Amino acid sequence: MWTQESLGQLIREKMQDYLFVVVSNREPYSHIFNKGRVECHRGIGGVASALDPVMQVCHGTWVAQASGDADYKVVDKMGRVKVPPEKPFYTLKRVWLSKEEENGYYFGFSNEALWPLCHMAFQRPVFRKNDWEYYKIVNEKFSKAILDEIGDRKAFVWIQDYQLCLLPKFLKERAPNQLIIAHFWHIPWLGYESFRICPQKKEILEGLLASDLLGFHLRYHCDNFVDTVDREIESKIDRERFSIIRAEHETIIRPYPISVDFEGIHSTASLEEVEKIRQLFVQEFDLSGRRVLLGIDRLDYTKGIPERLKAIDFMFNQYPELKEKVVFLQIGQPTRLHIPIYKSLNDEINTLVEEINWKYSTRDWKPVIFSRHYVSLKEAEALYRLADVCIVSSLHDGMNLVAKEYISSCPDEKGMLVLSQFAGAAKELTDAVLVNPFDLEQFSKSIVSALIMPEEDRRKRMDKMKEIVRQNNIFRWAGKILSELLKLEFKE
């Protein structure tokens, strides 16, 4: 089994002569002002939670966009700061974007074009020429920041996600012999019929094919990508090696289901500090004596939060005996509020929460508690430990690490996962209560079945899922990718 120690040994033995660089849009730690003081927050989202423990082993450099209003206060003249703050293990190098660059590259092309294009959430993508121009500018800015950091050394560069499609090509054009590049695509890759509507499809494919290794969560996504290339780009596809050769450059395509640090999360969740936080949440939300249904999500339209609320409404209507006994606690972390669809989503969620609470509330009980705020990892673990059922109802998701964090945190004596069949995690976590979030009645009945599941059945299911996450942990994910990279050779 891959562990933090075995990954560290691989890096020490095989990679010590090379620089290791991770690149992502979102930074793993941000610094913000709070009442005149600078605080450091760990980033939200799957990339930060997955890769931070890996980087703490690798001791490399993480290049990412600066996002905190106090980020500039803590960096050196090269834009670097050591993280995590309490025990620094690696270097975070920040890339500074103007408001125009962030608006066009991130809010525009990344999240109004590529994000809806790749998710079956029935949101039409918007393609603006100006956004694309900023997307190219920012990808090039990232390439310059990376090459400034690398200098004349040889390096393994591991790029994350859809915001940086063009980066592999920019890097290989400038330093063809110094770099071995992996790119991991964290969201789904749809079939050719969907992707072909993108006006910049050729440039995106050419950018990704400059990578030496291209990873997706599922074999299905790999197949979709290869099919897209086959129908759009002149290239040679080697079905035996599962690789694509273009202009004498080979890109290996592989599935790598991402995961979490099971042992780290499991041990931290058992700490007395986390138990105290759990008790504070019980008091804050008046949860004592109640069964708790939990959702923790970024407020994104792909996460199926309105569908979840409608299922809760249906549940209380069809199962009135659950009134005053069950509470649904939704923690929502706001995101991308500059984009109109996200503002509309917030309004829809507010309306649904108000309607459900007006319909069913009593003097001493509210069926839905909706809290918008950032939660730290320990706070998330405390919430997981108080939940009888965690609901992950993504309409479409590459993997979804909330599901795996919940399983890692959950105490042995309680807990069950209700999981959308459209999340990548459903391919591994088959003992969860799987739901179709578009089927309101089935969704609602599945929540109830998770609540009333016999103890022996629940334990067997959770034990199986815990063992899957324990074995297929984040260090196995990273170790398999790095092992594949180490088979490749630097060009002379």
C-alpha positions as CSV (number, residue, x, y, z in Angstrom):
1,M,0.0,0.0,0.0
2,W,1.2,3.5,-0.9
3,T,1.9,5.6,2.2
4,Q,3.4,9.1,2.9
5,E,6.6,7.3,3.7
6,S,6.8,5.2,0.5
7,L,6.0,8.3,-1.6
8,G,8.8,10.2,0.2
9,Q,11.2,7.3,-0.4
10,L,10.4,7.3,-4.1
11,I,11.0,11.1,-4.3
12,R,14.3,10.9,-2.4
13,E,15.7,8.0,-4.4
14,K,14.5,9.0,-7.9
15,M,13.8,12.7,-8.0
16,Q,16.4,14.3,-5.7
17,D,18.4,15.6,-8.7
18,Y,15.5,17.4,-10.2
19,L,13.2,20.3,-9.3
20,F,9.5,19.3,-8.7
21,V,6.9,21.9,-9.5
22,V,3.1,21.7,-9.1
23,V,1.0,24.3,-11.0
24,S,-2.6,25.2,-10.4
25,N,-4.9,28.2,-10.6
26,R,-6.0,28.1,-7.0
27,E,-3.4,28.4,-4.3
28,P,-3.2,25.9,-1.5
29,Y,-2.9,28.7,1.2
30,S,-4.0,32.3,1.0
31,H,-3.3,35.1,3.4
32,I,-6.2,37.5,4.3
33,F,-6.7,40.5,6.6
34,N,-9.0,39.9,9.5
35,K,-9.5,42.8,12.0
36,G,-6.0,44.1,11.2
37,R,-4.3,40.8,11.5
38,V,-3.0,38.5,8.7
39,E,-4.5,35.0,8.8
40,C,-3.6,32.0,6.6
41,H,-6.4,29.9,5.3
42,R,-6.1,26.6,3.5
43,G,-7.6,26.7,0.0
44,I,-11.0,25.2,-0.7
45,G,-11.7,22.6,-3.4
46,G,-10.3,19.2,-4.4
47,V,-7.0,20.3,-5.8
48,A,-5.8,22.0,-2.6
49,S,-7.1,19.3,-0.3
50,A,-5.6,16.5,-2.4
51,L,-2.2,17.9,-3.3
52,D,-1.2,19.7,-0.1
53,P,-0.3,16.4,1.7
54,V,1.6,15.3,-1.4
55,M,3.6,18.5,-1.6
56,Q,4.5,18.3,2.1
57,V,6.3,15.1,1.2
58,C,7.8,16.3,-2.1
59,H,9.3,19.6,-0.7
60,G,9.0,21.2,-4.1
61,T,7.5,24.4,-5.4
62,W,3.8,25.2,-6.0
63,V,3.0,27.9,-8.5
64,A,-0.5,29.4,-8.2
65,Q,-2.5,32.6,-8.6
66,A,-2.5,34.9,-5.6
67,S,-6.0,35.3,-4.2
68,G,-5.8,36.6,-0.6
69,D,-5.9,40.3,0.1
70,A,-2.8,40.0,2.3
71,D,-0.8,37.6,0.1
72,Y,1.6,40.4,-0.8
73,K,2.4,41.0,2.8
74,V,4.1,37.7,3.4
75,V,6.1,36.9,0.2
76,D,9.7,37.6,-0.6
77,K,10.8,39.8,-3.6
78,M,10.3,36.7,-5.9
79,G,6.7,36.3,-4.7
80,R,7.5,33.2,-2.6
81,V,6.4,32.0,0.9
82,K,7.0,28.8,2.8
83,V,3.9,26.8,3.7
84,P,2.1,25.4,5.6
85,P,2.5,28.3,8.1
86,E,2.7,26.2,11.2
87,K,5.3,23.8,9.8
88,P,6.7,24.8,6.4
89,F,7.5,22.0,4.0
90,Y,7.4,23.5,0.5
91,T,7.5,26.8,-1.4
92,L,4.4,28.6,-2.7
93,K,5.2,31.0,-5.6
94,R,2.4,33.4,-6.3
95,V,1.4,34.7,-9.8
96,W,-0.2,38.1,-9.7
97,L,-3.0,38.9,-12.1
98,S,-4.7,42.2,-12.9
99,K,-8.5,42.4,-12.5
100,E,-8.9,42.3,-16.3
101,E,-6.8,39.2,-16.6
102,E,-8.6,37.4,-13.8
103,N,-12.0,38.4,-15.2
104,G,-11.2,37.2,-18.7
105,Y,-9.1,34.1,-18.0
106,Y,-10.8,32.8,-14.8
107,F,-14.3,34.1,-14.6
108,G,-14.7,34.3,-18.4
109,F,-13.1,31.5,-20.4
110,S,-12.3,29.0,-17.6
111,N,-15.7,29.2,-15.8
112,E,-18.2,30.5,-18.3
113,A,-16.8,28.4,-21.3
114,L,-14.8,25.4,-20.2
115,W,-16.5,24.6,-16.9
116,P,-20.1,24.3,-18.4
117,L,-18.7,22.7,-21.6
118,C,-17.3,19.8,-19.6
119,H,-20.2,19.3,-17.1
120,M,-23.6,17.8,-18.0
121,A,-25.4,20.4,-15.9
122,F,-27.5,22.0,-18.7
123,Q,-25.8,25.3,-18.5
124,R,-24.9,26.8,-21.9
125,P,-21.2,27.7,-22.3
126,V,-20.3,31.3,-23.3
127,F,-17.4,31.8,-25.6
128,R,-16.0,35.4,-25.9
129,K,-13.0,36.3,-28.0
130,N,-11.7,38.7,-25.3
131,D,-11.9,36.0,-22.6
132,W,-9.8,33.7,-24.8
133,E,-7.2,36.3,-25.4
134,Y,-6.8,36.8,-21.6
135,Y,-6.8,33.0,-21.1
136,K,-3.7,32.9,-23.5
137,I,-2.1,35.8,-21.7
138,V,-2.4,34.3,-18.3
139,N,-1.3,30.8,-19.4
140,E,1.8,32.5,-20.8
141,K,2.3,34.5,-17.6
142,F,2.3,31.2,-15.7
143,S,4.9,29.7,-18.0
144,K,7.2,32.7,-17.4
145,A,6.8,32.4,-13.7
146,I,7.7,28.7,-13.8
147,L,10.7,29.1,-16.0
148,D,12.0,31.9,-13.8
149,E,11.8,29.5,-10.9
150,I,13.4,26.6,-12.7
151,G,16.3,28.6,-14.2
152,D,18.7,26.2,-16.0
153,R,17.8,23.1,-13.9
154,K,15.8,20.1,-15.1
155,A,12.4,19.8,-13.6
156,F,9.3,17.7,-13.4
157,V,6.3,20.0,-13.8
158,W,2.8,18.7,-12.8
159,I,0.0,21.0,-14.1
160,Q,-3.5,20.9,-12.6
161,D,-6.8,21.3,-14.4
162,Y,-8.7,23.1,-17.1
163,Q,-7.5,26.7,-16.4
164,L,-4.0,25.9,-17.8
165,C,-4.7,23.9,-21.0
166,L,-2.1,26.0,-23.0
167,L,0.6,25.9,-20.4
168,P,2.3,22.6,-21.5
169,K,2.8,24.0,-25.0
170,F,4.2,27.3,-23.8
171,L,6.6,25.5,-21.5
172,K,7.8,23.0,-24.1
173,E,8.3,25.7,-26.7
174,R,10.6,27.6,-24.3
175,A,12.5,24.8,-22.6
176,P,12.0,21.6,-24.6
177,N,14.9,19.7,-23.1
178,Q,14.6,20.7,-19.4
179,L,11.1,19.6,-18.6
180,I,9.0,16.5,-18.3
181,I,5.4,17.6,-18.0
182,A,2.3,15.9,-16.5
183,H,-1.1,17.4,-16.7
184,F,-4.0,16.2,-14.6
185,W,-7.5,17.1,-15.7
186,H,-9.7,17.2,-12.6
187,I,-13.1,17.6,-14.3
188,P,-15.0,15.3,-16.7
189,W,-14.1,15.1,-20.4
190,L,-17.2,14.8,-22.4
191,G,-17.6,13.1,-25.8
192,Y,-16.6,14.7,-29.1
193,E,-20.2,15.8,-29.9
194,S,-20.1,18.2,-26.9
195,F,-16.5,19.3,-27.2
196,R,-16.6,20.2,-30.8
197,I,-18.8,23.3,-30.2
198,C,-15.7,25.0,-28.6
199,P,-14.3,27.5,-31.1
200,Q,-10.8,27.1,-29.6
201,K,-10.9,23.3,-29.6
202,K,-7.8,22.8,-31.8
203,E,-5.6,25.1,-29.6
204,I,-6.8,23.4,-26.4
205,L,-6.0,20.0,-27.7
206,E,-2.6,21.1,-29.0
207,G,-1.8,22.6,-25.6
208,L,-2.7,19.4,-23.7
209,L,-0.8,17.2,-26.2
210,A,2.4,19.0,-25.4
211,S,2.3,17.2,-22.1
212,D,4.3,13.9,-21.7
213,L,1.6,12.4,-19.4
214,L,-2.1,13.4,-19.4
215,G,-4.3,12.0,-16.6
216,F,-8.0,11.8,-16.0
217,H,-10.1,10.3,-13.1
218,L,-11.8,7.6,-15.1
219,R,-11.0,5.4,-18.1
220,Y,-14.2,6.7,-19.6
221,H,-12.8,10.2,-19.7
222,C,-9.6,8.9,-21.3
223,D,-11.6,7.2,-24.0
224,N,-13.5,10.4,-24.6
225,F,-10.3,12.5,-24.9
226,V,-8.7,10.0,-27.3
227,D,-11.8,9.9,-29.4
228,T,-11.9,13.7,-29.5
229,V,-8.3,13.9,-30.7
230,D,-8.9,11.1,-33.3
231,R,-11.7,13.2,-34.8
232,E,-10.2,16.6,-34.6
233,I,-6.3,16.5,-34.7
234,E,-4.0,14.8,-37.2
235,S,-2.1,12.4,-35.1
236,K,-1.2,8.7,-34.6
237,I,-3.1,6.9,-31.8
238,D,-1.3,3.9,-30.3
239,R,-4.1,1.8,-28.8
240,E,-1.7,-0.7,-27.3
241,R,0.3,1.9,-25.3
242,F,-2.8,4.2,-25.0
243,S,-0.9,7.2,-26.2
244,I,-1.1,9.9,-28.9
245,I,1.9,10.8,-31.1
246,R,1.8,14.1,-32.8
247,A,4.8,15.9,-34.5
248,E,7.1,13.2,-33.0
249,H,6.0,13.9,-29.5
250,E,4.2,11.2,-27.5
251,T,1.6,11.9,-24.9
252,I,0.6,9.0,-22.6
253,I,-3.0,8.9,-21.5
254,R,-3.9,7.3,-18.2
255,P,-6.8,7.1,-15.6
256,Y,-5.8,8.0,-12.1
257,P,-8.7,8.3,-9.6
258,I,-7.8,11.0,-7.2
259,S,-8.2,10.5,-3.5
260,V,-7.4,11.9,0.0
261,D,-5.0,11.2,2.8
262,F,-7.1,8.6,4.6
263,E,-4.7,8.0,7.5
264,G,-4.0,11.7,8.1
265,I,-7.7,12.7,8.0
266,H,-8.8,9.7,10.1
267,S,-6.2,10.4,12.8
268,T,-6.9,14.1,12.9
269,A,-10.7,13.6,13.1
270,S,-10.2,11.6,16.3
271,L,-8.3,14.4,18.1
272,E,-9.8,16.1,21.2
273,E,-9.6,19.4,19.4
274,V,-11.9,18.2,16.6
275,E,-14.3,16.8,19.2
276,K,-14.5,20.2,20.9
277,I,-15.3,21.8,17.6
278,R,-18.0,19.2,16.9
279,Q,-19.6,20.0,20.3
280,L,-19.5,23.7,19.4
281,F,-21.3,23.0,16.2
282,V,-24.0,21.0,18.0
283,Q,-24.6,23.9,20.3
284,E,-24.4,26.6,17.5
285,F,-27.0,24.8,15.3
286,D,-29.0,23.3,18.1
287,L,-28.5,19.7,16.9
288,S,-28.6,17.9,20.3
289,G,-30.9,14.9,20.1
290,R,-31.4,15.3,16.3
291,R,-30.4,13.1,13.4
292,V,-28.2,15.2,11.1
293,L,-28.1,15.1,7.3
294,L,-25.0,17.0,6.0
295,G,-24.0,18.7,2.8
296,I,-20.6,20.5,2.4
297,D,-20.1,22.1,-1.0
298,R,-18.8,25.0,-3.0
299,L,-22.0,26.8,-4.1
300,D,-21.7,25.6,-7.7
301,Y,-24.6,24.6,-10.0
302,T,-22.9,21.2,-10.7
303,K,-23.2,20.2,-7.0
304,G,-27.0,19.6,-7.1
305,I,-27.8,21.7,-4.0
306,P,-31.3,22.8,-5.2
307,E,-32.1,19.2,-6.1
308,R,-30.9,18.1,-2.6
309,L,-33.2,20.7,-1.0
310,K,-36.2,19.6,-3.1
311,A,-35.5,16.0,-2.0
312,I,-35.5,17.1,1.6
313,D,-38.8,18.9,1.1
314,F,-40.3,15.8,-0.5
315,M,-38.9,13.7,2.4
316,F,-40.6,15.7,5.1
317,N,-43.8,15.8,3.1
318,Q,-43.9,12.0,2.6
319,Y,-42.4,11.0,6.0
320,P,-43.9,13.5,8.5
321,E,-42.7,11.2,11.4
322,L,-39.2,12.6,10.7
323,K,-40.3,16.2,11.6
324,E,-38.4,17.5,14.7
325,K,-36.2,14.5,14.7
326,V,-34.0,15.2,11.6
327,V,-32.1,18.4,10.5
328,F,-30.5,19.0,7.2
329,L,-27.3,21.1,7.7
330,Q,-25.9,22.6,4.5
331,I,-22.5,24.3,4.6
332,G,-22.1,26.4,1.4
333,Q,-18.8,28.0,0.5
334,P,-19.5,30.9,-2.0
335,T,-17.6,30.9,-5.2
336,R,-17.4,32.8,-8.5
337,L,-20.0,35.3,-7.5
338,H,-19.0,37.6,-10.3
339,I,-20.7,35.2,-12.7
340,P,-24.5,35.7,-13.1
341,I,-25.4,32.0,-13.0
342,Y,-23.8,31.7,-9.5
343,K,-25.7,34.7,-8.3
344,S,-28.9,33.1,-9.6
345,L,-28.0,29.9,-7.9
346,N,-27.6,31.7,-4.5
347,D,-31.0,33.3,-4.9
348,E,-32.6,29.9,-5.8
349,I,-31.0,28.2,-2.7
350,N,-32.1,31.0,-0.4
351,T,-35.7,30.8,-1.7
352,L,-35.8,27.0,-1.3
353,V,-34.5,27.2,2.3
354,E,-37.0,29.8,3.2
355,E,-39.9,27.9,1.7
356,I,-39.0,24.6,3.4
357,N,-38.5,26.2,6.8
358,W,-41.7,28.2,6.4
359,K,-43.6,25.0,5.5
360,Y,-42.3,22.7,8.3
361,S,-40.7,24.7,11.1
362,T,-42.0,24.5,14.7
363,R,-41.3,26.7,17.6
364,D,-38.2,24.6,18.6
365,W,-37.1,23.2,15.3
366,K,-36.1,24.2,11.8
367,P,-35.7,21.4,9.2
368,V,-32.9,23.2,7.2
369,I,-29.9,25.1,8.4
370,F,-28.0,26.9,5.7
371,S,-24.6,28.4,6.7
372,R,-22.4,30.2,4.2
373,H,-18.9,30.3,5.5
374,Y,-15.4,29.0,5.0
375,V,-14.6,25.9,7.0
376,S,-11.1,24.7,7.9
377,L,-10.1,21.1,7.5
378,K,-10.6,20.4,11.2
379,E,-14.0,22.1,11.2
380,A,-15.0,20.0,8.2
381,E,-13.9,16.9,10.0
382,A,-15.9,17.9,13.0
383,L,-19.0,18.3,10.8
384,Y,-18.4,14.9,9.2
385,R,-18.3,13.3,12.6
386,L,-21.6,14.8,13.8
387,A,-23.4,13.7,10.6
388,D,-25.6,10.6,10.5
389,V,-25.7,10.9,6.7
390,C,-23.6,12.9,4.3
391,I,-25.3,13.8,1.0
392,V,-23.2,14.3,-2.2
393,S,-25.6,14.9,-5.0
394,S,-23.5,16.2,-7.9
395,L,-25.2,16.5,-11.2
396,H,-21.9,15.8,-12.8
397,D,-18.5,15.6,-11.1
398,G,-15.0,14.5,-12.0
399,M,-14.5,12.7,-8.7
400,N,-15.8,14.6,-5.6
401,L,-13.5,14.4,-2.6
402,V,-16.1,15.4,0.0
403,A,-17.4,11.8,-0.3
404,K,-13.9,10.4,0.5
405,E,-13.2,13.0,3.3
406,Y,-16.5,12.0,4.9
407,I,-15.6,8.3,4.8
408,S,-12.1,9.0,6.2
409,S,-13.5,11.2,9.1
410,C,-16.6,9.2,10.0
411,P,-16.5,7.4,13.4
412,D,-17.0,3.6,13.3
413,E,-20.3,3.7,15.2
414,K,-22.2,5.9,12.8
415,G,-22.5,7.4,9.3
416,M,-23.7,6.6,5.8
417,L,-23.0,8.2,2.5
418,V,-25.7,9.1,-0.1
419,L,-23.8,9.6,-3.3
420,S,-24.8,10.7,-6.8
421,Q,-24.2,8.1,-9.5
422,F,-22.9,11.0,-11.6
423,A,-19.9,11.7,-9.4
424,G,-16.7,9.9,-10.4
425,A,-16.4,8.6,-6.8
426,A,-19.5,6.4,-7.5
427,K,-17.3,4.1,-9.6
428,E,-15.3,3.2,-6.5
429,L,-17.7,3.7,-3.6
430,T,-20.4,1.3,-4.8
431,D,-21.5,0.5,-1.2
432,A,-22.8,4.1,-0.8
433,V,-26.5,4.7,-1.2
434,L,-26.3,5.7,-4.9
435,V,-28.9,8.1,-6.2
436,N,-30.0,9.9,-9.3
437,P,-30.4,13.5,-8.1
438,F,-32.7,14.3,-11.0
439,D,-35.2,11.7,-9.7
440,L,-36.8,13.5,-6.8
441,E,-38.8,10.6,-5.3
442,Q,-36.0,8.1,-5.6
443,F,-33.5,10.6,-4.1
444,S,-35.8,11.3,-1.2
445,K,-36.5,7.6,-0.4
446,S,-32.7,6.9,-0.6
447,I,-32.0,9.6,2.1
448,V,-34.6,7.9,4.3
449,S,-33.2,4.4,3.7
450,A,-29.7,5.7,4.7
451,L,-31.2,7.1,7.9
452,I,-33.0,3.9,8.9
453,M,-30.5,1.4,7.5
454,P,-29.9,-1.6,9.9
455,E,-26.8,-1.2,12.0
456,E,-25.1,-4.4,10.7
457,D,-25.7,-3.4,7.0
458,R,-24.5,0.1,7.6
459,R,-21.3,-1.0,9.3
460,K,-20.4,-3.5,6.5
461,R,-20.9,-0.9,3.8
462,M,-18.9,1.8,5.6
463,D,-16.1,-0.7,6.5
464,K,-15.8,-1.6,2.8
465,M,-15.7,2.0,1.7
466,K,-13.1,2.9,4.3
467,E,-10.9,0.1,3.1
468,I,-11.2,1.3,-0.5
469,V,-10.2,4.9,0.4
470,R,-7.5,3.6,2.7
471,Q,-5.9,1.5,0.0
472,N,-6.5,3.9,-2.9
473,N,-5.3,7.0,-1.0
474,I,-3.8,10.2,-2.3
475,F,-0.2,8.9,-2.0
476,R,-1.1,6.0,-4.3
477,W,-2.6,8.5,-6.8
478,A,0.5,10.6,-6.7
479,G,2.9,7.7,-6.6
480,K,1.4,6.1,-9.7
481,I,1.6,9.4,-11.6
482,L,5.2,10.1,-10.5
483,S,6.3,6.5,-11.2
484,E,5.0,6.9,-14.8
485,L,6.8,10.2,-15.2
486,L,10.1,8.6,-14.0
487,K,9.9,6.2,-16.9
488,L,10.3,9.1,-19.2
489,E,13.7,10.6,-20.2
490,F,14.8,14.2,-20.5
491,K,15.8,15.1,-24.0
492,E,19.5,15.8,-24.7
